[in-house]
């Protein structure tokens, strides 16, 4: 009985505060992406880097979800219509504004969370930004167009969080490449 009441209160809370839905989604999806990527590295339950998984969870839930939520709210206020044309415009603006900032923050903040220096974090951004952005240009404009033209606003952050699982696996892969390996991969 108490669990039913708690579940109803939780559902009411996440309905009232949709940012929480996104934060929960990203807190689960981002570490899942890290685990998948580590599995491709040949790791398993006994030797996963659990601190890496934790960093991905914290970053996804506490940074990505709120910033993405803010972007969705701002873009919805600027272009309130839901149409293919509006979706394409929002996707284009996102591709040249939010996406580069998000990727820069990813490499920089995750490096700092790994106890790297500011100089090392800046070097990582410099080495990995362009190759990652090139791949992003092939993926995110289409996903964003679908999100902004077909998905209701209240479900946009959860939709993008599901779509981002594969992207997070790619980011996890890129994040853990050594600088000299980046040139040989893409």
Buried (B, 14 or more C-beta within 10 A) or exposed (E): EEEEEEEEEEEEEBEEEBBBBBBBBBBBBBBBBBBBBBEEEEBEEEEBBEEBBEBBBBBBBEBBBBBBBEBBBEBBEEBEEBEEEBBBBBBEBBBEEBBBEBBBBBBBBBBBBBEBEEEBBBBBBEBBBEBBBEBBEEBBBEBBBBBBBEBEBEEBBBBBBEBBBEBBBBBBBBBBBEEEEBEEEE
